[in-house]
Amino acid sequence: MSELVQVAKIEKRIFTIRGVQVMLDRDLAELYEVETRALKQAVKRNLARFPADFMFELTENEVESLVSQSVIPSKKQFELR
């Protein structure tokens, strides 16, 4: 895959939420070829390596907005596990 195609693929997964450009955990996990669960565990185990604002949880309204924009298929994937 060409570098230009890879950049375009990544750019499609960047969203603006709360005025900040972000990527969803599932998209980052796919980019790094790991399970979402494994990515989250690695971040939690190494919090000191990340800035305080590295991650945040979406509000219900933010999730609803992403569903309505067809960014995510349903709210179900954001339910607490």
Secondary structure, 3 states (H helix, E strand, C coil): CCHHHHHHHHHCCEEEECCEEEECHHHHHHHCCCCHHHHHHHHHHCHHHCCCCCCCCCCHHHHHHHHHCCCCCCHHHHCCC
